[in-house]
Amino acid sequence: MINKRLLVKNLLAHNDENSFYDKKRSIDIGQKAGKAKFLKHVCALANSNPRNNSFIVIGVEDDDNAIIGVDFFDDSKIQNLVNAYLQNPPLISYENIPFPHLPEGKVVGLVTIRSSEEVCTLKRNIWKYYGGAVFFREGSISMPKAVNIELKDINSRTVATIEKHARNNIELTLSGVIDFINHRHKDLKSNYKVFKEQFVLCWAGHEKKTYKKVFYSRVDIELINEQVKLFYSALDEVAIEYNDNTFTIIEYIKLGLGDELKYYPLEKVVIVFSNKATYQIHSDLIFEPPQFNRKTLHHIFNSNRALLKKLENQSKLKPMDEVDLKNLPATHLLCYLNGFEEAKIDMEKSKSLLKKYNVEVYQSLKESFRVLRKVKYN
C-alpha cells in the first residue's frame, strides 16, 4: 500500500512541477474560471501520462514547496465533473492527506489521475476554453495542442520508482495509530479497527448517546495505512456503524428556524474492504431539504441581507444582530434550499466579510457551502 503522505513528500522532493505532477496553492472548482483551469490541468496530465498515474498536489507554496494546507475537501462527485466536461475522461480521485504540523481541519489535497489511454479532450466550452480543445504538458505548463497528437509513455519508470519509495511499513502504521489516538485526538473518544488484516482505520469524536443510538461530533476518520483523511467535520453530527467488511458513516446536519432545530440525514458513505487489498468508497446523498413557510423565509432573507449590508458598511452591530449573524449561514442555506436563488450569491459575497468579522461564523459558512456542493452534484 502507498503511504500518501510519503508520496506527497517524494513528489515535492523529486522535481519541480513537470509532465507527471503539478502543484497548486489552492483550487476553486466552485467558480467557472477555477473549474476550467482544473479541467485543463487534468486533461493535460492525462494526455502526457497514458500508462502511469499523474498527480496534482494542493496546499503547497509555489516558490519554496512549503506545505501550508487547504480545507478538508470531501467532494466525492469530482469524477462526475470530469466526466461531464472531458471526452475520454481519466479516472480521478481527490484525497485529503493530513500532516502533523497543519492546524486542525487543514490537509494537503492529492489528486491522482489515471489516463484512459486515449486522447482526452474538452467536450464543450467552459470559460475561455473551447469544446474539442486538447491540452498537453510541456515541462510545468499545460499547453493546448493540435488534435492529432500521439500519446507517448515517457514517465512510467520514474513514477513507479516514486510510488515504490512511498510504500508503507509496520513502523509507519503503528506510529500513525499512536499519533492519531494519543496526540492529535487525546481530548476525544478514539477507536480503531483492522479490516481484512491489512487496513487500519482510526476514528475520533465527541460521543453523545441518545436512547436510540450514538452520535459523534468533531469527527475525524483516517485510513492510517495510506495516511488519508476519509472524513472530517467540525460541526455536523455523525452516526458510525461497522462490521468485518464495511465501515459506514451517516452524516446529519442541524437545520431549522429559531429554537425549532432538527437533525436531517445528509449523506451515507460506505467504505467496503475486499480480500484483494483494495477498498472502495460509495456515497449516497440522502438529504431531503426541509420546507418552510415562504413568507417567513422572505423576512429572514431580507433581514440577512440587511445584516450583511451593515457589515459591508462597517456599522456597529446590536446584540440581536450578533445572534442573527451567528445563524446567518444556516438560515441563508435554508432560503436557497427553498428556492431563493440569490441566497447563494449573497453567501459567496459574504465570505471575505465574515472571515474578517467572526471566524466561528465563517466556519459555519464553509459548512453550508459543503452542503450546497453535495446537493449540486446530485
C-alpha positions in Angstrom: 0.0 0.0 0.0 1.2 3.5 -0.8 1.5 5.9 2.1 0.1 9.1 0.5 1.9 11.4 2.9 5.2 9.9 1.8 4.1 10.1 -1.8 3.4 13.8 -1.5 6.9 14.3 0.1 8.6 12.3 -2.6 6.8 14.3 -5.4 7.8 17.6 -3.8 11.4 16.4 -3.3 11.8 14.7 -6.7 11.4 17.6 -9.1 9.7 20.9 -9.7 6.4 20.7 -11.5 6.8 18.6 -14.6 4.9 16.4 -17.1 3.6 14.0 -14.4 2.8 16.3 -11.5 1.6 19.8 -10.8 1.2 21.7 -7.6 -1.2 24.4 -6.5 -1.6 26.7 -3.5 -5.4 26.1 -3.8 -8.1 25.3 -6.3 -11.6 26.7 -6.6 -13.9 24.5 -8.7 -16.9 26.3 -7.4 -16.2 29.1 -9.8 -16.2 28.8 -13.6 -12.6 30.0 -14.1 -11.3 27.8 -11.4 -13.2 24.8 -12.7 -11.9 25.4 -16.2 -8.3 25.7 -15.1 -8.6 22.5 -13.1 -10.1 20.6 -16.0 -7.3 21.9 -18.3 -4.6 20.5 -16.0 -6.4 17.2 -15.6 -6.7 16.9 -19.4 -3.0 17.8 -19.9 -1.7 15.4 -17.3 -3.9 12.5 -18.6 -2.6 13.0 -22.2 1.0 13.3 -21.0 0.9 10.1 -19.0 -1.1 7.4 -20.8 0.4 4.5 -18.9 1.1 5.8 -15.4 -0.6 7.9 -12.6 -0.1 11.6 -12.6 -0.8 13.9 -9.7 -1.8 17.4 -8.6 -0.7 18.4 -5.1 -2.8 21.2 -3.5 -1.9 23.3 -0.5 1.8 23.9 -1.4 3.6 27.2 -1.9 4.9 27.5 -5.4 8.2 29.1 -4.6 9.7 27.0 -1.8 7.4 23.9 -1.6 6.2 24.9 1.9 3.2 22.8 2.9 0.5 25.3 4.0 -2.5 23.1 3.6 -6.1 23.7 2.5 -9.5 23.0 3.9 -10.7 19.4 4.0 -12.5 18.7 0.7 -14.9 15.9 0.6 -16.3 16.2 -2.9 -16.8 12.5 -3.8 -18.5 13.6 -7.0 -15.4 15.0 -8.6 -15.3 12.2 -11.1 -18.8 13.4 -12.2 -17.3 16.8 -13.0 -14.5 15.3 -15.1 -17.0 13.0 -16.9 -19.3 16.0 -17.7 -16.6 18.1 -19.4 -13.9 15.7 -20.8 -14.1 13.3 -23.7 -12.2 10.0 -22.8 -12.1 11.2 -19.2 -9.4 9.8 -16.9 -10.1 8.1 -13.6 -9.6 10.7 -10.9 -9.6 10.7 -7.1 -9.2 13.5 -4.6 -7.7 12.5 -1.2 -7.1 14.6 1.9 -3.6 13.9 3.4 -3.0 15.0 7.0 0.3 16.5 8.0 1.2 16.8 11.7 2.2 20.5 11.6 -1.0 21.7 10.0 -3.9 23.2 12.0 -7.0 21.0 12.7 -9.1 20.6 9.6 -6.2 21.6 7.3 -4.8 18.9 4.9 -2.9 18.6 1.7 -5.1 17.7 -1.3 -3.8 14.9 -3.6 -5.5 14.5 -7.0 -4.5 11.2 -8.7 -5.2 10.9 -12.4 -5.2 7.7 -14.4 -5.5 8.1 -18.2 -8.0 6.1 -20.3 -5.0 5.6 -22.7 -7.0 7.6 -25.3 -6.6 11.3 -26.2 -8.5 13.4 -23.6 -10.3 16.5 -25.0 -12.8 19.1 -23.7 -16.3 18.1 -24.6 -17.8 21.6 -24.5 -16.9 25.2 -23.9 -16.0 26.4 -20.4 -14.7 29.8 -19.6 -12.2 30.8 -22.3 -11.5 27.2 -23.5 -13.4 25.8 -26.4 -15.0 22.3 -26.8 -12.7 20.0 -28.7 -9.5 21.6 -27.2 -6.6 19.2 -26.3 -4.0 20.0 -23.6 -0.6 18.5 -23.0 2.2 19.1 -20.5 5.3 21.0 -21.7 7.5 20.9 -18.6 5.5 22.5 -15.9 2.9 24.2 -18.2 -0.4 22.8 -19.5 -0.5 23.8 -23.2 -3.1 23.5 -26.0 -2.1 21.1 -28.8 -3.3 20.0 -32.2 -6.0 17.4 -32.1 -3.9 14.7 -33.8 -1.3 14.3 -31.0 0.3 11.0 -30.3 0.3 9.7 -26.7 3.7 8.7 -25.6 4.7 6.8 -22.5 7.7 8.6 -21.1 7.2 8.7 -17.3 6.1 5.2 -16.2 9.5 4.2 -14.9 10.1 7.4 -12.9 6.6 7.4 -11.4 6.9 3.7 -10.5 10.1 4.4 -8.6 8.5 7.3 -6.7 5.5 5.2 -5.7 7.8 2.3 -4.7 9.6 4.6 -2.3 6.3 5.6 -0.8 5.3 2.1 0.3 4.0 1.7 3.8 5.6 -0.4 6.6 4.5 -1.6 10.0 6.5 1.1 11.8 4.8 3.9 9.9 1.4 2.3 10.6 1.9 1.9 14.3 3.3 5.4 14.6 0.3 6.7 12.7 -2.2 4.9 15.1 -0.3 6.2 18.2 -0.1 9.7 16.9 -3.8 9.8 16.0 -5.1 8.5 19.4 -2.5 9.8 21.9 -1.5 13.1 20.4 -3.8 14.6 17.8 -7.1 13.5 19.4 -6.2 12.9 23.1 -9.2 15.1 24.1 -11.7 13.0 22.1 -13.0 9.4 22.3 -10.9 7.5 19.8 -11.0 4.0 18.4 -9.6 1.8 15.7 -10.4 -1.3 13.7 -8.3 -3.6 11.4 -10.1 -4.7 8.3 -9.1 -7.8 6.3 -5.9 -7.9 8.4 -4.4 -5.1 6.3 -6.3 -1.8 6.6 -6.1 0.1 9.9 -8.9 2.7 10.3 -9.0 5.2 13.2 -11.8 7.5 14.2 -12.3 10.1 16.9 -15.1 12.4 18.0 -17.2 13.7 20.9 -19.6 10.9 21.8 -23.2 11.7 22.5 -25.6 8.9 23.5 -29.3 9.0 23.0 -31.9 6.4 23.8 -31.8 5.1 20.2 -28.1 5.4 19.1 -24.7 7.1 19.5 -23.7 10.2 17.6 -20.3 11.8 17.2 -19.3 15.5 16.6 -15.9 16.9 15.7 -15.4 13.7 13.8 -12.1 12.7 12.2 -11.7 9.4 10.4 -8.4 8.3 8.8 -7.1 5.3 6.9 -3.8 5.0 8.7 -2.1 2.7 6.2 -2.3 5.3 3.4 -2.4 8.4 5.6 -5.7 9.5 4.1 -8.3 11.5 5.9 -11.6 9.9 4.9 -13.9 12.2 6.8 -13.7 15.4 8.8 -16.4 17.7 10.2 -16.1 20.4 12.8 -19.9 20.9 13.3 -22.1 18.1 12.0 -23.2 15.0 13.9 -22.3 11.6 12.6 -23.5 8.1 13.2 -21.0 5.3 12.7 -21.6 1.6 12.0 -19.2 -1.2 11.1 -18.8 -4.9 10.6 -15.9 -7.1 9.4 -16.2 -5.8 5.8 -17.6 -2.3 5.9 -17.4 1.0 7.7 -20.5 3.2 7.4 -20.8 6.9 8.1 -24.2 8.7 8.1 -23.8 12.4 8.3 -26.5 14.6 9.8 -27.0 18.4 9.7 -28.9 20.6 12.1 -31.4 22.9 10.4 -34.4 24.9 11.4 -35.7 28.3 12.3 -35.3 29.8 15.8 -35.3 27.2 18.5 -37.0 24.6 16.3 -33.9 22.8 15.1 -33.9 19.2 13.8 -31.2 16.8 12.6 -31.6 15.8 8.9 -29.6 12.9 7.4 -27.3 14.4 4.7 -25.1 11.7 3.2 -24.3 8.0 3.7 -20.8 6.9 3.0 -19.9 3.2 3.0 -16.2 2.1 2.8 -16.1 -1.5 1.6 -12.9 -3.5 2.2 -12.1 -6.5 -0.1 -9.9 -9.5 0.3 -7.7 -8.3 -2.6 -6.0 -5.5 -0.6 -8.3 -2.9 -2.0 -11.2 -0.7 -0.8 -14.0 1.3 -2.4 -15.9 4.2 -1.1 -19.6 4.5 -2.0 -21.5 7.7 -1.2 -25.2 8.4 -1.5 -26.9 11.8 -0.8 -30.0 11.0 1.3 -30.9 14.6 2.1 -34.4 15.9 1.7 -34.4 19.7 2.2 -36.9 20.8 4.8 -39.6 23.1 3.5 -40.7 26.2 5.5 -43.3 29.0 5.2 -42.2 31.2 2.3 -43.4 34.4 3.9 -41.3 33.7 7.0 -38.2 32.8 4.9 -38.7 36.0 2.8 -38.5 38.0 6.0 -35.3 36.2 7.1 -33.8 36.5 3.7 -34.2 40.3 3.7 -33.0 40.6 7.3 -29.9 38.6 6.5 -29.2 40.9 3.5 -29.6 44.0 5.7 -27.2 42.4 8.2 -24.6 41.8 5.5 -25.0 45.4 4.3 -24.2 46.6 7.9 -21.0 44.5 7.9 -20.1 45.9 4.5 -20.5 49.5 5.7 -18.7 48.6 8.9 -21.7 49.6 11.0 -21.8 48.6 14.7 -23.9 45.5 15.3 -26.5 45.4 18.1 -26.6 42.3 20.4 -29.6 40.9 18.5 -27.7 41.4 15.2 -24.9 39.3 16.6 -27.3 36.4 17.3 -28.8 36.7 13.8 -25.2 36.8 12.3 -24.4 33.5 14.1 -27.4 31.9 12.4 -26.9 33.5 9.0 -25.1 30.7 7.2 -27.7 28.1 8.2 -30.7 30.4 7.6 -29.4 31.6 4.2 -28.8 28.0 3.3 -32.4 27.2 4.1 -33.5 30.1 1.9 -31.5 28.7 -1.0 -32.9 25.2 -0.5 -36.4 26.7 -0.5 -36.0 28.4 -3.9 -34.3 31.8 -3.0 -31.6 31.5 -5.8 -29.9 34.8 -4.8 -29.1 33.5 -1.4 -26.1 31.6 -2.8 -24.8 34.7 -4.4 -25.1 36.5 -1.1 -23.2 33.7 0.6 -20.4 34.0 -1.9 -20.1 37.7 -1.4 -20.1 37.3 2.4 -17.0 35.1 2.5 -14.5 37.9 3.0 -16.8 39.9 5.3 -17.4 37.0 7.7 -13.8 35.9 7.6 -12.7 39.3 8.9 -15.5 39.7 11.4 -16.1 36.3 13.0 -14.1 33.2 12.5 -16.7 30.9 14.0 -19.4 32.2 11.7 -17.1 31.9 8.7 -16.5 28.2 9.6 -20.3 27.8 9.6 -20.5 29.4 6.2 -17.9 26.9 4.9 -20.0 24.0 6.2 -23.1 25.5 4.4 -21.1 25.6 1.2 -20.1 22.0 1.7 -23.8 21.0 1.8 -24.5 23.1 -1.3 -21.7 21.4 -3.2 -23.1 17.9 -2.3 -26.6 18.9 -3.3 -25.5 20.5 -6.6 -23.7 17.4 -7.9 -26.7 15.2 -7.1 
